[in-house]
Amino acid sequence: MLQVQFIRDNKETVLEGLAKRNFANAETIIEQVLTADENRRKTQVELDNTLAESNKMSKEIGGFFKSGEVQKANLLKEKTVQLKEKSKELSESFNVFADALQNLLYQIPNIPHASVKAGTSEEDNENIFSEGTIPDLGENALPHWELAKKYDIIDFELGNKITGAGFPVYKGKGARMQRALINYFLDKNTKAGYTEVQVPHLVNEASGIATGQLPDKEGQMYHCTEDDLYLIPTAEVPITNMFRGNLMQESDFPIKYTGYTPCFRREAGSYGAHVRGLNRLHQFDKVEIVRVEHPDNSYQALNGMVEHIKDILRELKLPYRILRLCGGDTGFTSALTFDFELFSTAQNRWLEISSASNFETFQANRLKLRFKNKEGKSELAHTLNGSSLALPRVLAGILENYQTAEGIVVPEALVPYTGFRIIN
């Protein structure tokens, strides 16, 4: 969430940033924010003055009673009753203005980093890096959903029977491959200095608001209405919320955590060939990395996360590219996002498998996550997160790019985790 003072002091910069995102009615909502803030601050001043006057009169009343001037004391008592009524009305008005301001701020996305270009969709994203050789699989290459059926390792129909579309059942070597990938990713992350945590798979409303998933504008969260809890869309939410309301010290940085969780997304409105098989699911496994950083070091940390994900994909020997997302495709909470895409040879298309993002102070402001700087003043930290990695499309890429006439070869880096070298 943007800070009101930042909006007041940098109105034109905010509007320019929102223009990069093609944010509708930017000028109108910013003016509404400034008006609500002005009303809130004026009301606060009037309320403070009224309370101060009331307190002063209360002291005077005590003095009059002590000196026997009862009539004067009673006159002031009548005035304090009026002041109390006025302060009550002002307090109610203040809450109305404060709530209106908060609701407006919840609607405004983060301001993109200076390196982010304007754009309207994924077509405007910048390809900044690519690596790996796309294998020549010949004319008989199969997409992963056909390979999954051929080798009986993923059953989409059985998942549909149990729950519905987008909830596959992994079987045999498919299930072992999933477990191998999770353990491999976690081992890579912990060796890179990330502390592993196991976190809840449901969060309360405050946690969803703090990391920007709530209010849910796109209806992507699964909501358990009776308990008012939400199934997590990513481990980013519970891990980042471990620090909600914390006051850190500069010596605490860098803070680095990793965790595996299943993830749940409604993916409302998703349909068509591009969501077939593992391309888009309602439940999937992902290993996440989360960092809390000093503002001076957060972009160096982001670059480190990008290099870390590169290293994993190099070991798996999968062809990939990195995109810097344009303003129109950057997530609501992010200032800068790099997407990793893997080339699916059998589908002849790129599939997003990871993203690494710097949220700067946007989440920290919602989280009330601060640290004491060298001057002893309280300052908002920066938060970052990345996928390392999301399993479904990585598995799809391995199945398709490693297929041979004899079966699906397991990447060498995964053999110690799978205990087998081929799926046949």
C-alpha positions in Angstrom: 0.0 0.0 0.0 1.3 3.4 -0.9 2.0 5.9 1.9 -0.3 8.9 2.0 2.6 11.2 2.6 4.4 9.8 -0.5 1.3 10.5 -2.6 1.0 14.0 -1.2 4.7 14.8 -1.8 5.0 13.0 -5.2 1.6 13.3 -6.9 3.0 13.6 -10.4 5.4 10.7 -9.9 2.5 8.5 -8.7 0.4 9.5 -11.6 3.2 8.7 -14.1 3.7 5.3 -12.5 0.0 4.5 -12.6 -0.1 5.6 -16.2 2.6 2.9 -16.9 0.1 0.4 -15.5 -2.8 1.8 -17.5 -4.6 2.2 -14.2 -8.1 3.5 -14.8 -9.3 6.8 -13.3 -5.9 7.4 -11.7 -6.3 11.2 -11.4 -9.8 10.8 -9.9 -8.8 8.3 -7.2 -5.6 10.2 -6.3 -7.7 13.4 -5.8 -10.1 11.4 -3.7 -7.2 10.1 -1.6 -5.9 13.6 -1.1 -9.3 15.0 -0.2 -10.0 12.2 2.3 -6.6 12.7 3.9 -7.2 16.4 4.2 -10.6 15.9 5.8 -9.1 13.3 8.1 -6.2 15.5 9.2 -8.5 18.6 9.7 -10.9 16.5 11.8 -8.0 15.1 13.8 -6.7 18.6 14.6 -10.2 19.8 15.6 -10.7 16.6 17.7 -7.3 17.1 19.5 -8.2 20.8 20.2 -11.6 19.9 21.5 -10.2 17.2 23.8 -7.5 19.6 25.0 -10.1 22.2 25.8 -12.2 19.7 27.6 -9.3 18.5 29.7 -8.4 22.1 30.6 -11.9 22.8 31.7 -12.0 19.7 33.9 -9.0 21.0 35.8 -10.6 24.4 36.1 -13.8 22.8 37.5 -11.8 21.1 40.2 -10.2 24.4 41.2 -13.6 26.2 41.4 -15.0 23.5 43.6 -12.0 23.7 45.9 -12.4 27.5 46.2 -16.2 27.2 46.8 -17.1 28.8 43.5 -19.8 26.2 42.7 -21.8 28.3 40.2 -18.7 28.8 38.0 -17.9 25.1 38.3 -21.4 24.1 37.2 -21.3 26.4 34.2 -18.1 24.8 33.0 -19.5 21.4 33.6 -22.3 22.2 31.2 -19.7 23.3 28.6 -17.7 20.1 29.1 -20.8 18.1 28.4 -21.1 20.0 25.0 -17.4 19.4 24.3 -17.8 15.7 25.0 -20.7 15.5 22.6 -18.7 17.4 20.0 -15.6 15.2 20.5 -17.8 12.1 20.0 -19.1 13.5 16.7 -15.6 14.4 15.6 -14.3 11.0 16.5 -17.1 9.4 14.4 -16.3 11.7 11.5 -12.6 10.9 11.8 -13.3 7.2 11.6 -15.5 7.7 8.5 -12.7 9.7 6.8 -10.0 7.2 7.9 -12.0 4.2 6.6 -12.7 6.0 3.3 -9.0 6.8 2.9 -8.0 3.2 3.7 -10.4 1.7 1.2 -9.1 4.1 -1.5 -5.5 3.2 -0.8 -6.4 -0.5 -1.0 -7.4 0.1 -4.7 -4.1 1.7 -5.8 -1.4 -0.7 -7.1 2.3 -0.2 -6.4 4.3 2.3 -8.5 6.6 0.5 -11.0 10.3 0.8 -10.8 12.0 3.3 -13.2 13.2 0.4 -15.4 9.7 -0.9 -16.0 8.4 0.2 -19.4 4.8 1.1 -20.1 2.7 -1.6 -21.7 -0.8 -3.1 -21.8 -0.2 -6.9 -21.8 2.3 -9.7 -21.8 3.0 -8.8 -25.4 4.8 -5.7 -24.2 7.2 -7.6 -21.8 10.9 -7.3 -22.4 13.0 -10.4 -23.1 16.2 -9.6 -21.3 17.9 -13.1 -21.2 17.7 -16.6 -22.6 19.7 -19.7 -22.1 19.7 -23.4 -23.0 19.2 -25.4 -26.1 15.7 -26.3 -27.3 15.8 -30.0 -28.1 14.7 -31.4 -31.5 12.2 -34.0 -30.6 11.0 -34.8 -34.1 7.5 -35.0 -35.4 6.3 -37.6 -32.9 6.8 -35.6 -29.8 3.9 -35.7 -27.3 2.6 -33.0 -25.0 2.9 -33.8 -21.3 -0.8 -34.7 -20.8 -0.4 -37.5 -23.4 2.9 -38.6 -21.9 1.3 -38.7 -18.4 -1.4 -41.0 -19.7 1.0 -43.2 -21.7 3.2 -43.8 -18.6 0.4 -43.7 -16.1 2.1 -41.1 -13.9 -0.6 -38.3 -13.7 -4.4 -39.0 -13.9 -6.4 -35.9 -14.8 -9.7 -37.7 -15.1 -9.4 -39.3 -11.7 -8.7 -35.9 -10.1 -11.7 -34.6 -11.9 -13.8 -37.4 -10.5 -12.6 -36.7 -6.9 -12.7 -32.9 -7.0 -13.0 -31.3 -10.4 -10.9 -30.0 -13.3 -7.5 -28.6 -12.2 -6.9 -31.1 -9.4 -4.7 -33.9 -10.9 -3.7 -37.2 -9.1 0.0 -38.0 -9.4 0.8 -41.7 -9.4 3.9 -43.9 -9.1 6.9 -42.3 -10.6 4.9 -39.1 -11.2 4.3 -38.8 -7.4 8.0 -39.6 -6.7 9.1 -37.0 -9.3 7.0 -34.4 -7.5 8.5 -35.3 -4.2 12.0 -35.3 -5.7 11.5 -31.8 -7.2 10.3 -30.4 -3.9 13.2 -31.8 -2.0 15.7 -30.7 -4.6 14.4 -27.1 -4.7 14.4 -26.9 -0.9 18.0 -28.3 -0.7 19.1 -25.7 -3.3 17.5 -22.9 -1.3 18.8 -23.9 2.1 22.3 -24.3 0.7 21.9 -20.7 -0.6 21.3 -19.5 2.9 17.5 -19.6 3.1 15.9 -21.0 6.3 13.3 -23.6 5.7 9.9 -23.2 7.3 6.6 -25.1 7.3 3.7 -22.7 7.4 -0.1 -22.9 7.6 -2.0 -23.5 4.3 -4.9 -21.2 5.5 -4.6 -17.6 6.5 -6.8 -15.1 8.2 -8.1 -11.9 6.5 -5.4 -9.7 8.1 -2.7 -11.8 6.5 -4.3 -11.6 3.1 -4.7 -7.8 3.3 -1.1 -7.4 4.5 0.5 -9.0 1.4 -2.0 -7.6 -1.0 -4.1 -10.6 -1.9 -7.1 -9.0 -0.2 -9.4 -7.3 -1.0 -9.6 -10.0 -3.7 -10.5 -8.0 -6.9 -10.3 -11.0 -9.3 -12.0 -13.7 -7.2 -9.0 -15.9 -7.2 -8.9 -16.8 -3.5 -10.7 -19.9 -2.0 -12.6 -18.6 1.0 -13.8 -20.8 3.9 -16.7 -18.6 4.9 -17.7 -20.3 8.2 -14.2 -19.7 9.7 -13.4 -16.7 7.6 -10.1 -18.2 6.5 -8.5 -18.3 3.0 -6.6 -21.1 1.3 -3.2 -19.7 0.4 -2.4 -18.9 -3.3 1.4 -19.1 -2.5 3.7 -19.6 0.5 4.6 -15.9 0.1 1.5 -15.0 2.1 2.1 -16.9 5.4 5.9 -16.6 5.3 5.8 -12.8 4.8 3.2 -12.5 7.5 5.6 -14.1 10.0 7.0 -10.5 10.2 3.7 -8.6 10.4 3.9 -5.8 13.0 7.6 -6.5 13.7 10.2 -3.8 14.4 13.5 -5.1 13.1 17.1 -4.0 13.6 19.5 -3.2 10.7 21.6 -6.1 12.0 18.7 -8.5 11.3 19.1 -8.1 7.5 19.2 -10.0 5.2 16.2 -12.1 6.3 15.8 -15.2 4.0 13.2 -17.9 4.2 12.0 -20.7 2.0 9.0 -23.0 2.2 7.1 -25.7 0.3 3.3 -25.5 0.3 0.4 -26.6 -1.9 -1.1 -23.5 -3.5 -4.8 -22.9 -4.3 -6.1 -20.6 -7.0 -9.6 -20.5 -8.4 -8.3 -19.2 -11.8 -11.7 -17.9 -12.5 -12.4 -17.4 -16.2 -9.5 -19.6 -17.4 -10.3 -22.0 -20.2 -9.0 -23.1 -23.6 -6.1 -25.1 -24.9 -3.5 -23.1 -23.0 -4.8 -24.4 -19.7 -4.7 -28.0 -20.6 -2.9 -30.6 -18.5 -0.5 -29.1 -16.0 -0.5 -25.7 -17.7 -2.9 -24.2 -15.2 -4.3 -25.8 -12.1 -6.4 -25.0 -9.1 -4.1 -26.9 -6.7 -0.4 -27.2 -7.3 2.9 -27.4 -5.4 5.4 -24.7 -5.2 8.6 -23.9 -3.3 8.9 -20.2 -2.5 11.8 -17.9 -1.4 11.0 -14.8 0.6 13.3 -12.0 1.7 13.1 -9.0 4.0 15.8 -6.4 3.2 17.1 -3.0 4.0 15.9 -0.6 1.3 19.4 0.1 0.1 20.1 -3.5 -0.6 16.7 -4.8 -2.0 17.6 -4.6 -5.7 20.9 -6.3 -5.2 18.9 -9.0 -3.3 16.5 -9.2 -6.3 19.4 -9.8 -8.7 20.7 -12.5 -6.3 17.3 -14.2 -6.4 17.3 -14.1 -10.2 20.8 -15.7 -10.4 19.7 -18.4 -7.9 16.8 -19.4 -10.1 19.0 -19.4 -13.1 21.3 -21.8 -11.4 18.5 -24.3 -10.7 17.3 -24.2 -14.3 20.9 -24.7 -15.5 21.2 -27.8 -13.4 18.0 -29.1 -14.8 19.2 -28.3 -18.3 15.9 -26.7 -19.3 15.7 -24.0 -22.0 14.4 -20.8 -20.5 14.1 -17.0 -20.9 13.7 -14.1 -18.5 11.2 -11.3 -19.1 11.1 -7.9 -17.4 7.3 -7.3 -17.1 5.8 -4.2 -18.4 3.6 -1.9 -16.3 0.4 -3.4 -17.6 1.5 -7.0 -16.7 3.2 -6.3 -13.4 1.3 -7.7 -10.4 -0.7 -5.3 -8.2 1.8 -5.3 -5.3 5.1 -5.4 -7.2 7.4 -2.6 -8.2 9.6 -4.8 -10.5 9.0 -8.4 -11.6 11.2 -10.8 -13.6 9.3 -13.8 -15.0 11.1 -17.0 -16.0 9.6 -18.9 -18.8 10.4 -22.5 -19.9 10.1 -23.6 -23.5 7.7 -26.4 -23.9 9.0 -28.2 -27.0 6.0 -30.4 -27.6 3.6 -27.5 -27.2 5.9 -25.1 -29.0 5.2 -22.4 -26.5 6.7 -20.6 -23.5 5.3 -21.4 -20.0 5.8 -19.2 -17.0 7.6 -21.3 -14.3 8.8 -18.6 -11.8 8.8 -14.9 -11.0 11.0 -12.8 -8.7 9.6 -9.6 -7.4 10.6 -6.6 -5.3 7.6 -5.0 -3.6 9.7 -2.2 -2.0 7.7 -0.8 0.9 4.2 -1.6 -0.6 3.7 -4.8 1.5 5.7 -3.5 4.4 3.4 -0.6 4.8 0.4 -2.9 5.1 2.4 -5.3 7.3 3.6 -2.4 9.6 7.0 -4.0 9.1 9.7 -1.6 10.1 13.3 -1.4 11.3 15.3 1.1 13.2 17.9 2.8 11.0 21.3 4.0 12.2 19.8 7.3 13.4 17.4 5.3 15.5 14.4 6.3 13.5 11.7 3.8 12.4 11.7 3.0 8.6 9.7 0.6 6.4 11.6 -2.5 5.2 11.5 -3.9 1.7 10.0 -7.3 0.9 10.7 -9.6 -2.0 9.6 -13.1 -3.1 10.2 -15.6 -5.8 9.2 -19.0 -7.0 12.0 -21.6 -6.9 10.1 -23.2 -8.4 6.4 -23.9 -9.2 6.2 -27.6 -9.9 3.5 -28.2 -12.5 5.1 -26.5 -15.5 8.6 -27.5 -14.5 7.4 -31.1 -14.5 5.6 -30.5 -17.8 8.8 -29.2 -19.3 10.8 -32.1 -18.0 8.3 -34.6 -19.4 8.2 -33.0 -22.8 11.8 -32.0 -23.3 13.3 -35.2 -21.9 11.1 -37.6 -23.8 12.9 -40.3 -25.9 11.8 -43.4 -27.7 12.7 -45.4 -24.6 10.9 -43.3 -22.1 11.3 -40.0 -20.2 14.9 -39.5 -19.0 15.3 -38.0 -15.5 17.5 -34.9 -15.4 20.9 -35.9 -13.8 20.4 -33.4 -10.9 17.2 -35.2 -9.8 18.4 -38.8 -10.0 19.7 -38.8 -6.4 16.2 -37.6 -5.3 14.1 -39.9 -7.6 16.1 -43.1 -7.2 15.5 -43.9 -10.9 16.8 -42.6 -14.2 14.0 -43.1 -16.6 10.2 -43.3 -16.7 9.0 -46.0 -19.0 
